[in-house]
């Protein structure tokens, strides 16, 4: 039983990371129907910004987290304006190839400036280094902070989307851009805000991964990015609660496969889930099948 509880704690911690990244995928897809594969590299940039803030400027966790979110927010807006906005009416394959190109540009551009070696986050001290034991179940303060910050950001995101004027504009644009524009909504600003919001969450996830796993590298976004995309598809791409559910589900599956099976198969199981969900329910857990006229 204690082993089971330990795996649940680990699964929630890992799922929080996937959920934060998946939210960025699902928000952008919900607005402009684009799979932004560069999103996983925005997450990597966030990890590096947090690393430099904590290692070279000796800032604490919270200031480093906020700076990483702001930098990633600006990066997300720049990517949308430079790479995606000119292609908004282009074929989807064109935009998809552009997204892959932006992803590679961020990865190898970062590698050029900071080199390819793995960097190690400075060890946490004080209350952040505390460890709690409940029987044989170990819960670190890092895990509590990770889950706590994730929940706060998710609640804040839901408030913005559901209760604010900008959130209403986002929902209107996701349903019908032309009708939203006729109602006086600035579509370009709304789409940029969506990229900014999703990129800020990715930046936060990058810093949280840095303090949790204690190491980062320029290619660190590839695998978590794919798994977060699977989480978004599992929950229903374009649906915010679905991204949260999918993130925690994928995190739990990965941890339980590693803990009770073979860690070599954890990635294979996650990819098998993607294939299964596309066969059984392509719209995802919370998605609805929509008929298209031919």
N, C-alpha and C positions, 0 to 999 in steps of 0.2 A: 504493500500500500504506500509506504514512504517513497519507494522508487517511482511509483506511478505519479505521486504528487510532485516529485522533483522534475519529472519529465513534463508535467503540465506547466510548472513554473518556467522551465526553459522554453517550452513551446510558445507560451504567451509573450515572452521576451523577444524571441525570434519573429513571431507573427506580427508584433508591433512594428518592426522594421519593414517587413513586407507590406503591411497595411499602409504605412506612410508613403512608400514609393508607389504602390498601386493606386492611391488616391490621385496622384498626378496623372497617371495614364488615363484613368477613367474620366477625370474632369475634362481633359483636352479632347478625348474621343467624344464625350457627350456634347461638346460645343461644336467642333468642326469635323468630327468623324475621322480623326487622324490618329494613328498609332505613333506616338512621338518616341521613337527609339533612342533619341538623344537624351531622354529624361533620366535614364540610368547613369549617364555621365555627368549630368548636373548634380546628381547625388554624390558622385565621386569628387567633384569640385568642392562641394560642401564639406566633405571630409577633410580635404586638404586645407581649406580656409580655416576650419576649426583647429587643425593641427598647427598651423603657423601662428594662430592667435594664442594657443596655449603653450607652445614650445618657445617661440621667439619673443612674443609680447607679454608673456606671463599673465595672460588674462584667465579668469575663472571660467567655469563651464557655461554659466548662463550668458555672460557677455559674448563668449566665443560662439555659442549657439545662435544668438541674435544676429551677430555679424555675418555668420555663414548663411543664415536665412535671407538677409538683405542682399548679399552678393549673389546668391543663387536666384533670387527674385529678379534682380537686374539682368542677370545672364539669360533667364527664361524669356523676359520681354525682348531682349536683343535678338535671341534666336528666332522668336516669332516674327519680328519685324523684318529681319534681314533674310531669313531662309524660307519661311512659310507663307508670309503674307503675299509676296509676289506670285506665289503658285496656288493661291486659294481657289481659283477656278480651273486649275490644270487637272489632268487625269490623276487618279489616286495613286497609280503606280509611280508617277513622277514625284509626288510628294513623299511617298514611302522611301524611294531611293534617296531623296534629299535628306530625309531624317537619318538614314543609315550613314550618309556622308557626313552630316553634322556630328553624329556620334563618334565616328572615326577621327574626325578633326579634333574634337575635344580630348579624346584619349591620347592620341599621339602628339598633339600640341602640348598637353600637360606633361607627357613623357619627355618632350624636348626641353622644357623649362625646369622640371624638378627631377629629371632622370628616372630610370625604371626601377630603382631599388625600393624595397619595402621600407616605409617609415613607421616608427613606433611612437604612439601617443605617450606623452609624459604620464607617469603613474599618478593615480588620484590619491590625494591625501585627506586627512581630517575625516569628517563625517561621510564623505563620499567613498571612503575605503572600508566602511563598516560592513560586517557580515552578520546575518541573523541565522540562528539555527532553531528549527522547530523539530525536535527529535533528530532524525538523520537528514531532514530536508534543509538544504542550504539556500538562503536567499540573500543575494548581495544587494547593497545599496544602489549599485549601478543598475541592476535589474528593476528595482523599484522606481528609480529616477527615469529610466527608459520608458517603462509602461506609463508612469504618471504623466510625463511630458507628451507622450503619444495620445493619451486620452484627452488631455487638455486641448491639444491642437485639433483633434477630431471634433470635439464639442464646439470649439471656436469656428471651425470650418462649417459645421452644420448650422450654427447660428448665422454666419455670414450668408450662406446659400438660401436659408429658409426665411430669415427675418429682416434682412436689409434690402434697400432699394437696388443695390448692385447685384445682390443674389437673385432678386426677381428678374433683373435684366439678363443675367446668365441663364436662368431657366427659360426665359422667353426666346433668347437666341438659340438655345439648344433645340427648341421645338420648331421654330421657323424664323430664319434670319431675315428674310424679306419682310415678313409681317412685323417683326420687331423693329426693323428700320423705319417702316411706315408709322409706327407708334412713337417715333422720336428717340429710340434707343441708339446710341452710338455703338455699332457692332464691333468696329475695330478696337475701341477702348475696352469693351467687355471681353473680347477674346484675349487681349493683352493682359487684362486683370486675371483671367483664368490661368494663363501661363505663369503669371507672377505668383499666384497662390499655390499652384501645384509645384512650382520650382522651389518655393520657400519650404514646403513640406519635405521635398527631397533633400534640401540642404540640411534640415534638422535631422533627417534620418542618417545622413552621412556622418555628422558629428556624433550621434548616438552610437553608430556602429564603431566609430573610432575608439570611443571610451569603453565599449563593451568587448570588442575583439582585440583592441590595443594595437592594430596594425592596418596600414592602408597602402595601396599601390595604384598606379594610373589605370589598371585594367580591372579594378575591384568592382566596377558597376555592372559588368557583363552578366554574370550568373545571377546575382540578386535581382537585376533588372528583368531578366527573363522570368524568374520565379514570381516577381511582383506582377508582371504582365499576365501570367497564368492565374494568379490570385484575382486580378481584375476580371478576366474572362470567366473564371469560376463563379464569382459573385454576380456577374452581369455587367459587361463592359458599358460604361456610361452611367452606372448607378452607384452613387457614393456609398450607401450602406453596404452594397454588395462588395465593394472593394475592401471595406473593413472586415466583413465576414470572411471573404476569400483570403485575405492576408493572414488572419489568425488560423484559418483552417490549414493553409499550406504550411505555416510554421509548426503547427501541431503534428501534421503528418510527417514532416521531415524529422522532427525530434523523436517521434515514436518509432519510426523506421530505424533511425540510428541507435536508439536505446534498446529496442527489443529485437531488432533484426540485424542487418549488416549496413554499416554507414556507407559502404560502396554503392548501395542500391538506392540511396535516398533521392538522388537527382532523377534516376530512372522512374521511380514511383511518382514523383511530381509531374514529370512529362507525360507519364501514362494517364494521370488524372486529366491533363489537358486534352489528350486524345479522346478519353472517355466522355468528358463533358461536351466536347464538340459533336460527338456521335449521338449522345442521348438527349442533351438539351443545349443546342448551340447558342441560345440566347443567355445562358447562364442561370444560376440559381434563382435570382430575383428578376431576371429579364423576361420579357414577353415576346413570343414569336409574332413578327409583323409580316403580313403578306404584302408583296410588292407587285404592282401591275406591270405587265410586260407590254 
